[in-house]
Amino acid sequence: MDIHVARGSSPLGVYTQAQVAEGLNNGEIRFTDLAWREGMSAWTPLNQWPEFSATRSDSSVNPFIPKATIASTVPWEKTKSWGSFWATIKGAIVDPRQTFASGSFKFSSYIIFSYISIFICLPFSIYGQLRTPQLNEQLADYLRSMHNPALDSAIAGLAQSQPVYFGIIGIICVSVVYPFLLALGGIVQWVGLKIFRQKVSIEQSMVSVVVGVSVSNLCFAPIILAAAHFWIYFILSLLLSIPIFILHCRASAAVMKISPWVLFFSWTALAVIPCFCCGCCIGMLGSLGR
C-alpha cells in the first residue's frame, strides 16, 4: 500500500514500503518525516512506525524527539477568504488527497465555508423554483401524449403543485440552518462508518459532509439554468449525476483518510439496514394481526 511522506508542510512524495526503507537508509527520508497511508486517521512520524523499526539504528534516532507536527494543507484552514474557498473547492475536485492531506478539520472552522457555498447556490435554487411550474407543465404534456389513463393522477398532481413562493421560502429557511443540517448528516455518516470499523472522529465526518455536499452542489448548480427546458435539464442531470456523485465521494473520503468505496458502502448500509428493520417490524406486526 502506498505511503505518503511529508517534511514539515511540504510533501515529499508517495512511496512503497521498500522505497521508504531505502530512503531511510540513504538519508533521502528522515525518521522525523511524517507519513500516512490509507486507513490511518492522522500523519505519524516514521520513527513511530513498527514497519521501520529494524531500519532505525540507535545512533540515528533520538528517543526524546518530540512528536512532529505538520501544517494544514487545506487552503481554507490557512486563511478564511473568498480565494481560499475556491482553492479548497478546486483542490477537492482535482486532487482531494493532496488538498486534505492534513488539517485540523474542526467543524466550527467550516461553518462559514458552508454558508459561502449555499450563498453561491441560492440564486440557482431560486431560479429552479421559479421554473418549476414550467417544468411540471412540460412533463404533464409529455405524459398526456402517452394516452395512458393510469397516468391521469400523476398529471393532475403536476397541475396542482404548490405555489412557487412556498418553495422559495423553504429554500431560504433551510439556508439559515444549512451547516447544522450537514452536521447532523455527518453524525449519521459517522455511525455508518463505525459499522465498518473506521477510525474517524465525529467532527471529521461533519467536515467531510460539508466539503462533499459543497462540491456536489457547486457542480450541479449551473445545470439548473437549463430548467426552462425539461428534456435538456433531464438529460444533463442524468449524464452528470454519477460524475458529480463520484466527486462527492472522493472529496468526503479524502477528508477522513478513507477509501471512497468504504464511504459508499457505509452509505449503502445506512440505507439498507433501516429498510430491513422496518420490513421485519411490519412483517412481525402483520403476523401478529392474523
Residue frames as qw, qx, qy, qz and C-alpha x, y, z in Angstrom:
[[0.000, 0.888, 0.460, 0.000, 0.00, 0.00, 0.00],
 [0.399, 0.597, -0.029, 0.695, 1.39, 3.44, -0.96],
 [0.491, -0.602, -0.353, 0.522, 2.81, 5.63, 1.79],
 [0.187, 0.883, 0.112, 0.415, 2.58, 9.44, 1.60],
 [0.658, -0.309, -0.224, 0.649, 5.61, 11.18, 3.13],
 [0.089, 0.910, 0.122, 0.385, 5.92, 14.87, 4.07],
 [0.578, -0.115, -0.319, 0.743, 8.54, 17.05, 5.75],
 [0.010, 0.244, 0.216, -0.945, 7.10, 19.99, 7.65],
 [0.517, 0.535, 0.337, -0.577, 4.36, 21.37, 5.41],
 [0.389, 0.577, -0.523, -0.493, 5.98, 20.12, 2.18],
 [0.951, 0.067, 0.254, -0.165, 5.01, 16.73, 0.70],
 [0.261, -0.555, 0.710, 0.346, 7.98, 14.61, -0.41],
 [0.452, 0.248, -0.686, -0.514, 6.04, 12.11, -2.48],
 [0.894, -0.103, 0.156, -0.408, 4.31, 8.74, -2.48],
 [0.169, 0.519, -0.838, -0.008, 6.45, 5.62, -1.90],
 [0.853, -0.147, -0.478, -0.148, 6.17, 1.90, -1.37],
 [0.738, -0.666, 0.108, -0.008, 7.28, 0.45, 1.96],
 [0.862, -0.001, 0.132, 0.489, 10.53, -0.78, 0.37],
 [0.382, 0.653, 0.067, 0.650, 11.25, 2.66, -1.09],
 [0.388, -0.860, 0.054, -0.329, 10.69, 4.31, 2.30],
 [0.863, -0.439, 0.141, 0.206, 13.08, 1.84, 3.95],
 [0.732, 0.279, 0.135, 0.607, 15.69, 2.52, 1.26],
 [0.100, 0.808, 0.051, 0.578, 15.23, 6.28, 1.67],
 [0.617, -0.775, 0.080, -0.114, 15.73, 5.98, 5.43],
 [0.883, -0.191, 0.159, 0.397, 18.97, 4.09, 4.84],
 [0.588, 0.330, 0.179, 0.716, 20.43, 6.56, 2.33],
 [0.223, -0.365, -0.261, 0.865, 19.24, 9.69, 4.14],
 [0.060, -0.289, -0.495, -0.818, 16.77, 10.83, 1.50],
 [0.552, -0.597, -0.369, -0.450, 13.96, 10.28, 4.00],
 [0.048, 0.393, -0.637, 0.661, 14.28, 11.05, 7.70],
 [0.298, -0.316, -0.879, 0.194, 12.76, 9.28, 10.67],
 [0.023, 0.400, 0.421, -0.813, 11.29, 12.61, 11.78],
 [0.253, 0.007, -0.487, -0.836, 9.37, 12.94, 8.49],
 [0.570, 0.145, 0.509, -0.629, 5.63, 12.42, 8.70],
 [0.143, 0.068, -0.875, -0.458, 3.89, 9.62, 6.83],
 [0.601, 0.186, 0.423, -0.653, 0.34, 8.49, 6.15],
 [0.119, 0.031, -0.878, -0.463, -1.37, 5.71, 4.25],
 [0.552, -0.261, -0.392, -0.688, -4.97, 4.78, 3.60],
 [0.710, -0.383, -0.591, -0.014, -6.79, 3.73, 6.76],
 [0.459, -0.171, -0.430, 0.758, -4.81, 5.96, 9.14],
 [0.106, -0.878, -0.466, 0.036, -6.59, 8.81, 10.91],
 [0.121, -0.972, 0.135, 0.151, -3.53, 11.09, 11.17],
 [0.604, 0.643, -0.400, 0.249, 0.02, 11.62, 9.94],
 [0.816, -0.563, 0.107, 0.077, 2.64, 9.91, 12.12],
 [0.003, 0.804, -0.582, -0.126, 6.45, 10.30, 12.31],
 [0.797, 0.310, -0.508, -0.102, 8.29, 7.40, 10.70],
 [0.158, 0.378, -0.796, 0.445, 10.15, 6.73, 13.95],
 [0.533, -0.062, 0.566, -0.626, 6.79, 5.55, 15.33],
 [0.817, 0.269, -0.275, -0.429, 6.13, 3.10, 12.50],
 [0.765, -0.346, 0.542, -0.033, 6.83, -0.51, 13.59],
 [0.869, 0.473, 0.126, 0.076, 7.49, -1.43, 9.94],
 [0.497, 0.734, -0.264, 0.380, 10.71, 0.58, 10.00],
 [0.621, -0.743, 0.235, -0.087, 11.94, -0.27, 13.49],
 [0.901, -0.078, 0.245, 0.351, 14.54, -2.65, 12.02],
 [0.537, 0.655, 0.087, 0.525, 15.81, 0.11, 9.74],
 [0.191, -0.913, 0.116, -0.341, 16.28, 2.54, 12.60],
 [0.690, 0.115, -0.505, 0.506, 19.62, 2.34, 14.42],
 [0.495, -0.681, -0.401, 0.360, 20.19, 3.52, 17.96],
 [0.406, -0.322, 0.059, 0.853, 22.51, 6.29, 16.81],
 [0.103, 0.279, 0.505, 0.810, 20.24, 7.67, 14.13],
 [0.364, -0.644, -0.457, -0.494, 17.21, 8.39, 16.28],
 [0.003, -0.253, 0.547, -0.798, 16.92, 10.33, 19.50],
 [0.240, -0.414, -0.878, 0.027, 14.32, 8.63, 21.73],
 [0.100, -0.573, -0.466, 0.667, 13.41, 12.01, 23.16],
 [0.035, 0.113, 0.451, 0.885, 12.37, 13.53, 19.80],
 [0.361, 0.308, 0.472, -0.743, 9.04, 15.30, 20.37],
 [0.499, 0.478, 0.721, 0.048, 6.04, 14.35, 18.30],
 [0.194, -0.046, 0.389, 0.900, 6.24, 16.12, 14.97],
 [0.350, 0.649, 0.470, -0.485, 3.53, 18.33, 13.64],
 [0.341, 0.194, 0.603, 0.694, 2.56, 19.24, 10.12],
 [0.198, 0.292, 0.065, -0.933, 0.93, 22.39, 8.84],
 [0.599, 0.476, 0.557, -0.324, -2.51, 22.17, 7.29],
 [0.278, -0.023, 0.668, 0.690, -2.60, 21.57, 3.54],
 [0.144, 0.703, 0.690, 0.089, -6.18, 22.86, 3.28],
 [0.220, 0.374, 0.116, 0.894, -6.26, 26.41, 1.84],
 [0.402, -0.703, -0.326, -0.489, -9.39, 27.26, 3.85],
 [0.743, -0.579, -0.251, 0.221, -7.69, 26.41, 7.14],
 [0.580, 0.019, -0.036, 0.814, -4.70, 28.63, 6.31],
 [0.034, 0.154, 0.076, -0.985, -6.80, 31.73, 5.71],
 [0.278, 0.585, 0.736, -0.197, -10.53, 32.37, 5.59],
 [0.114, 0.492, -0.207, -0.838, -11.12, 34.21, 2.33],
 [0.740, 0.505, 0.091, -0.434, -13.03, 34.06, -0.92],
 [0.459, 0.629, -0.609, -0.151, -9.89, 32.92, -2.73],
 [0.110, -0.315, 0.917, -0.217, -9.11, 30.15, -0.24],
 [0.690, 0.211, 0.498, -0.481, -12.70, 28.91, -0.53],
 [0.758, 0.568, -0.137, -0.289, -12.35, 28.43, -4.27],
 [0.238, 0.591, -0.769, 0.043, -8.85, 26.99, -3.87],
 [0.405, -0.155, 0.831, -0.348, -10.26, 24.38, -1.48],
 [0.767, 0.391, 0.308, -0.405, -13.13, 23.53, -3.83],
 [0.583, 0.661, -0.434, -0.186, -10.73, 23.24, -6.76],
 [0.022, 0.474, -0.865, 0.165, -8.40, 21.01, -4.74],
 [0.600, 0.022, 0.677, -0.426, -11.33, 18.86, -3.62],
 [0.797, 0.507, 0.098, -0.314, -12.20, 18.23, -7.26],
 [0.550, 0.696, -0.462, -0.021, -8.75, 17.95, -8.84],
 [0.553, 0.258, -0.715, 0.341, -6.60, 16.35, -6.11],
 [0.617, -0.661, -0.104, -0.415, -8.57, 15.76, -2.90],
 [0.889, -0.267, -0.233, 0.290, -5.96, 13.53, -1.23],
 [0.528, 0.198, -0.147, 0.813, -3.26, 16.16, -1.53],
 [0.163, -0.604, -0.085, -0.775, -5.59, 19.02, -0.61],
 [0.695, -0.579, 0.037, -0.425, -6.82, 17.31, 2.56],
 [0.702, 0.232, -0.604, 0.299, -3.59, 15.51, 3.40],
 [0.415, -0.239, -0.608, 0.633, -3.50, 17.23, 6.79],
 [0.183, -0.506, -0.127, -0.833, -5.65, 19.67, 8.72],
 [0.178, -0.092, 0.676, -0.710, -7.49, 20.27, 11.96],
 [0.327, -0.281, -0.774, -0.464, -10.91, 19.58, 10.38],
 [0.017, 0.293, 0.652, -0.699, -12.82, 21.36, 13.14],
 [0.143, 0.637, 0.726, 0.218, -16.48, 21.82, 12.25],
 [0.111, -0.854, -0.259, 0.437, -16.54, 25.34, 13.68],
 [0.242, -0.470, 0.414, 0.741, -13.92, 26.35, 11.09],
 [0.113, 0.119, 0.789, 0.592, -16.16, 25.21, 8.24],
 [0.171, 0.658, 0.640, -0.358, -19.45, 26.88, 9.21],
 [0.169, 0.729, -0.115, -0.653, -18.61, 29.99, 7.16],
 [0.080, -0.246, 0.826, 0.501, -17.38, 27.69, 4.38],
 [0.160, 0.392, 0.903, 0.073, -20.80, 26.02, 4.17],
 [0.168, 0.773, 0.371, -0.486, -22.60, 29.38, 4.25],
 [0.048, 0.573, -0.443, -0.688, -20.49, 30.60, 1.32],
 [0.088, 0.006, 0.916, 0.391, -21.37, 27.51, -0.71],
 [0.141, 0.600, 0.779, -0.111, -25.10, 27.86, -0.05],
 [0.078, 0.746, 0.075, -0.657, -24.91, 31.61, -0.76],
 [0.018, 0.366, -0.656, -0.659, -23.47, 30.82, -4.20],
 [0.008, 0.193, 0.946, 0.260, -26.07, 28.12, -4.90],
 [0.176, 0.499, 0.604, -0.596, -29.03, 30.12, -3.56],
 [0.351, 0.495, -0.167, -0.777, -29.72, 32.13, -6.77],
 [0.267, 0.160, -0.859, -0.407, -29.61, 28.92, -8.82],
 [0.015, -0.276, -0.929, 0.245, -32.04, 27.22, -6.42],
 [0.260, 0.535, 0.359, -0.719, -34.46, 30.16, -6.52],
 [0.340, 0.402, -0.490, -0.695, -34.28, 30.21, -10.32],
 [0.169, -0.007, -0.972, -0.162, -35.06, 26.49, -10.34],
 [0.121, 0.430, 0.759, -0.474, -38.11, 27.08, -8.15],
 [0.315, 0.535, 0.011, -0.784, -39.33, 29.84, -10.46],
 [0.379, 0.330, -0.674, -0.541, -39.06, 27.43, -13.38],
 [0.231, 0.008, 0.947, -0.222, -40.75, 24.53, -11.59],
 [0.576, 0.468, 0.426, -0.517, -44.29, 25.28, -12.92],
 [0.511, 0.632, -0.388, -0.435, -42.93, 25.38, -16.47],
 [0.078, 0.340, -0.936, -0.038, -41.09, 22.09, -15.94],
 [0.393, 0.176, 0.815, -0.387, -44.22, 20.48, -14.48],
 [0.599, 0.569, 0.118, -0.551, -46.28, 21.69, -17.44],
 [0.410, 0.561, -0.646, -0.317, -43.81, 20.25, -19.95],
 [0.065, -0.165, 0.975, -0.134, -43.71, 16.94, -18.09],
 [0.508, 0.336, 0.606, -0.512, -47.51, 16.84, -17.91],
 [0.583, 0.592, -0.204, -0.518, -47.74, 17.44, -21.67],
 [0.248, 0.420, -0.860, -0.149, -45.35, 14.57, -22.28],
 [0.238, 0.045, 0.918, -0.315, -47.38, 12.24, -20.05],
 [0.585, 0.467, 0.303, -0.590, -50.61, 13.24, -21.82],
 [0.468, 0.556, -0.521, -0.448, -49.02, 12.34, -25.16],
 [0.004, -0.217, 0.976, -0.028, -48.69, 8.75, -23.92],
 [0.648, -0.131, -0.308, -0.684, -52.51, 8.44, -23.70],
 [0.465, -0.057, -0.855, 0.223, -52.31, 6.20, -20.64],
 [0.497, -0.679, -0.266, -0.471, -55.25, 6.53, -18.20],
 [0.788, -0.390, -0.345, 0.329, -53.04, 5.21, -15.39],
 [0.475, 0.058, -0.114, 0.870, -51.04, 8.46, -15.58],
 [0.131, -0.745, -0.367, -0.541, -54.04, 10.74, -15.05],
 [0.593, -0.763, -0.222, 0.132, -53.44, 11.04, -11.31],
 [0.638, -0.244, 0.092, 0.724, -49.79, 11.98, -11.90],
 [0.226, 0.450, 0.345, 0.792, -50.81, 14.60, -14.47],
 [0.346, -0.817, -0.347, -0.306, -53.35, 16.05, -12.04],
 [0.682, -0.595, -0.128, 0.406, -50.71, 16.18, -9.31],
 [0.513, 0.038, 0.189, 0.836, -48.35, 18.13, -11.57],
 [0.006, -0.621, -0.375, -0.688, -51.12, 20.61, -12.32],
 [0.516, -0.792, -0.237, -0.226, -51.87, 21.12, -8.61],
 [0.674, 0.055, -0.356, 0.645, -48.31, 21.80, -7.43],
 [0.359, -0.737, -0.338, 0.462, -47.75, 24.24, -4.57],
 [0.221, 0.974, 0.022, 0.040, -47.18, 27.95, -5.31],
 [0.686, 0.474, -0.274, 0.479, -43.61, 28.85, -6.22],
 [0.086, -0.732, 0.342, -0.584, -43.11, 31.14, -3.25],
 [0.875, -0.436, 0.112, -0.177, -43.62, 28.19, -0.87],
 [0.924, 0.132, -0.052, 0.355, -40.52, 26.57, -2.31],
 [0.351, 0.658, -0.207, 0.634, -38.51, 29.81, -2.21],
 [0.477, -0.704, 0.238, -0.469, -39.39, 30.38, 1.45],
 [0.968, -0.240, 0.072, 0.014, -38.41, 26.78, 2.19],
 [0.765, 0.387, -0.144, 0.494, -35.03, 27.22, 0.47],
 [0.042, 0.726, -0.261, 0.635, -34.29, 30.38, 2.46],
 [0.722, -0.574, 0.189, -0.337, -35.26, 28.70, 5.75],
 [0.978, -0.026, 0.001, 0.208, -33.05, 25.71, 5.00],
 [0.538, 0.606, -0.203, 0.550, -30.17, 28.05, 4.12],
 [0.312, -0.785, 0.252, -0.473, -30.27, 29.59, 7.61],
 [0.745, -0.461, 0.451, -0.169, -29.64, 26.25, 9.35],
 [0.806, 0.497, -0.305, -0.098, -27.76, 24.67, 6.45],
 [0.262, 0.564, -0.735, 0.271, -24.41, 24.00, 8.21],
 [0.421, -0.265, 0.704, -0.507, -26.14, 22.33, 11.13],
 [0.897, 0.231, 0.105, -0.361, -28.20, 20.09, 8.87],
 [0.669, 0.537, -0.508, 0.076, -24.93, 18.99, 7.29],
 [0.090, -0.485, 0.748, -0.444, -23.50, 18.41, 10.78],
 [0.763, -0.049, 0.444, -0.467, -26.45, 16.13, 11.53],
 [0.876, 0.423, -0.174, -0.150, -25.72, 14.26, 8.31],
 [0.329, 0.613, -0.670, 0.259, -22.11, 13.94, 9.42],
 [0.456, -0.330, 0.683, -0.466, -23.19, 12.30, 12.67],
 [0.898, 0.197, 0.223, -0.324, -25.33, 9.80, 10.77],
 [0.698, 0.593, -0.400, 0.030, -22.44, 9.14, 8.39],
 [0.038, -0.583, 0.729, -0.356, -20.10, 8.59, 11.35],
 [0.742, -0.120, 0.527, -0.396, -22.46, 5.88, 12.64],
 [0.894, 0.420, -0.026, -0.151, -22.30, 4.16, 9.25],
 [0.441, 0.669, -0.565, 0.199, -18.50, 4.30, 9.24],
 [0.398, -0.466, 0.686, -0.393, -18.40, 2.74, 12.70],
 [0.929, 0.120, 0.221, -0.271, -20.20, -0.28, 11.23],
 [0.827, 0.493, -0.190, 0.191, -17.12, -0.71, 9.00],
 [0.767, -0.502, -0.047, 0.397, -14.78, -0.05, 11.96],
 [0.475, 0.604, 0.019, 0.639, -13.33, 3.14, 10.53],
 [0.481, -0.492, -0.326, 0.649, -11.39, 5.34, 12.97],
 [0.139, 0.500, 0.265, 0.813, -12.93, 8.70, 12.12],
 [0.062, -0.252, -0.522, 0.812, -13.86, 11.47, 14.55],
 [0.213, 0.719, 0.644, -0.153, -17.37, 12.93, 14.54],
 [0.045, 0.826, -0.047, -0.561, -16.05, 16.39, 13.62],
 [0.166, -0.337, 0.723, 0.580, -14.04, 14.94, 10.75],
 [0.228, 0.391, 0.871, 0.192, -17.18, 13.24, 9.47],
 [0.134, 0.831, 0.393, -0.369, -19.12, 16.52, 9.76],
 [0.030, -0.704, 0.342, 0.621, -16.47, 18.43, 7.81],
 [0.242, -0.062, 0.852, 0.461, -16.37, 15.71, 5.15],
 [0.242, 0.642, 0.728, -0.002, -20.11, 16.15, 4.59],
 [0.050, 0.863, 0.081, -0.496, -19.71, 19.93, 4.37],
 [0.117, -0.526, 0.596, 0.596, -16.93, 19.60, 1.78],
 [0.254, 0.131, 0.905, 0.316, -18.58, 16.81, -0.22],
 [0.221, 0.734, 0.629, -0.130, -22.00, 18.47, -0.38],
 [0.017, 0.815, -0.088, -0.572, -20.43, 21.83, -1.25],
 [0.169, -0.317, 0.736, 0.573, -18.56, 20.23, -4.15],
 [0.212, 0.355, 0.882, 0.226, -21.63, 18.42, -5.49],
 [0.137, 0.813, 0.462, -0.326, -23.91, 21.47, -5.09],
 [0.015, -0.743, 0.256, 0.619, -21.50, 23.83, -6.82],
 [0.171, -0.149, 0.827, 0.514, -21.03, 21.35, -9.68],
 [0.164, 0.486, 0.851, 0.112, -24.76, 20.81, -10.10],
 [0.058, 0.668, 0.315, -0.672, -25.86, 24.45, -9.71],
 [0.112, 0.399, -0.424, -0.806, -25.13, 25.51, -13.33],
 [0.006, 0.186, 0.929, 0.320, -27.26, 22.63, -14.60],
 [0.101, 0.604, 0.662, -0.433, -30.30, 24.30, -13.02],
 [0.117, 0.495, -0.175, -0.843, -30.01, 27.07, -15.62],
 [0.186, 0.039, -0.805, -0.562, -31.37, 24.54, -18.12],
 [0.186, 0.291, 0.836, -0.427, -34.55, 24.10, -16.05],
 [0.431, 0.436, 0.016, -0.789, -36.56, 26.09, -18.60],
 [0.657, 0.325, -0.533, -0.423, -36.31, 23.13, -20.99],
 [0.856, -0.308, 0.293, -0.295, -37.38, 19.84, -19.46],
 [0.972, 0.209, -0.017, 0.109, -35.54, 17.43, -21.74],
 [0.443, 0.663, -0.388, 0.463, -32.25, 19.36, -21.69],
 [0.375, -0.618, 0.461, -0.515, -32.42, 19.59, -17.91],
 [0.938, -0.163, 0.209, -0.223, -33.33, 15.92, -17.58],
 [0.886, 0.372, -0.161, 0.224, -30.54, 14.68, -19.89],
 [0.233, 0.689, -0.446, 0.522, -27.87, 16.88, -18.28],
 [0.584, -0.523, 0.416, -0.462, -28.94, 15.76, -14.80],
 [0.990, 0.005, 0.103, -0.097, -28.88, 12.13, -15.89],
 [0.769, 0.494, -0.239, 0.327, -25.46, 12.34, -17.55],
 [0.211, 0.629, -0.430, 0.613, -23.72, 14.37, -14.84],
 [0.708, -0.584, 0.073, -0.389, -25.27, 12.92, -11.68],
 [0.966, -0.140, -0.080, 0.201, -22.84, 9.97, -11.47],
 [0.582, 0.407, -0.215, 0.671, -19.65, 12.02, -12.11],
 [0.208, -0.672, 0.182, -0.687, -20.78, 14.58, -9.51],
 [0.865, -0.456, -0.005, -0.210, -21.54, 11.79, -7.05],
 [0.884, 0.090, -0.179, 0.422, -18.03, 10.38, -7.59],
 [0.259, 0.567, -0.225, 0.749, -16.51, 13.82, -6.93],
 [0.566, -0.631, 0.080, -0.524, -18.56, 14.00, -3.75],
 [0.960, -0.266, -0.074, 0.047, -17.33, 10.60, -2.55],
 [0.730, 0.298, -0.205, 0.580, -13.69, 11.36, -3.37],
 [0.022, 0.639, -0.206, 0.741, -13.72, 14.71, -1.57],
 [0.703, -0.567, 0.077, -0.423, -15.52, 13.40, 1.53],
 [0.972, -0.118, -0.115, 0.170, -13.32, 10.30, 1.75],
 [0.566, 0.461, -0.255, 0.634, -10.13, 12.38, 1.42],
 [0.276, -0.695, 0.218, -0.627, -11.10, 14.48, 4.44],
 [0.822, -0.437, 0.218, -0.291, -11.50, 11.33, 6.54],
 [0.010, 0.588, -0.804, -0.085, -8.47, 9.50, 5.06],
 [0.649, 0.065, 0.738, -0.171, -10.55, 6.51, 3.99],
 [0.201, 0.060, 0.793, 0.573, -11.35, 4.79, 0.71],
 [0.418, 0.081, -0.142, -0.893, -14.26, 6.26, -1.32],
 [0.561, -0.094, -0.759, -0.317, -15.57, 2.71, -1.66],
 [0.287, -0.229, -0.786, 0.498, -15.73, 2.30, 2.12],
 [0.174, 0.210, 0.236, -0.933, -17.68, 5.55, 2.32],
 [0.502, 0.042, -0.481, -0.718, -20.05, 4.42, -0.43],
 [0.530, -0.166, -0.830, -0.055, -20.73, 1.07, 1.23],
 [0.127, -0.222, -0.649, 0.717, -21.30, 2.76, 4.59],
 [0.372, 0.149, -0.030, -0.916, -23.96, 4.94, 2.95],
 [0.569, -0.017, -0.689, -0.448, -25.46, 1.81, 1.41],
 [0.367, -0.177, -0.849, 0.336, -25.53, 0.11, 4.81],
 [0.088, 0.210, 0.417, -0.880, -27.25, 3.13, 6.35],
 [0.507, 0.124, -0.269, -0.810, -29.92, 2.90, 3.65],
 [0.594, 0.000, -0.763, -0.256, -30.39, -0.88, 3.67],
 [0.248, -0.065, -0.837, 0.484, -30.32, -1.62, 7.42],
 [0.303, 0.163, 0.389, -0.855, -33.23, 0.71, 8.38],
 [0.630, 0.155, -0.374, -0.662, -35.29, -0.61, 5.45],
 [0.515, 0.045, -0.856, 0.011, -34.55, -4.18, 6.52],
 [0.060, -0.103, -0.741, 0.661, -35.51, -3.43, 10.14],
 [0.453, 0.175, 0.117, -0.866, -38.72, -1.67, 9.09],
 [0.630, 0.127, -0.605, -0.469, -39.60, -4.58, 6.83],
 [0.372, -0.026, -0.890, 0.263, -39.05, -7.05, 9.69],
 [0.142, 0.150, 0.554, -0.807, -41.20, -4.97, 12.05],
 [0.571, 0.178, -0.159, -0.786, -44.01, -4.71, 9.51],
 [0.585, 0.092, -0.775, -0.221, -43.80, -8.45, 8.90],
 [0.201, -0.073, -0.842, 0.495, -43.96, -9.20, 12.63],
 [0.326, 0.190, 0.337, -0.862, -46.93, -6.87, 13.13],
 [0.608, 0.170, -0.430, -0.646, -48.65, -8.46, 10.15],
 [0.493, 0.016, -0.870, 0.014, -48.14, -11.95, 11.55],
 [0.020, -0.129, -0.720, 0.681, -49.45, -10.88, 14.96],
 [0.436, 0.187, 0.075, -0.877, -52.58, -9.45, 13.37],
 [0.531, 0.061, -0.717, -0.447, -53.54, -12.78, 11.84]]
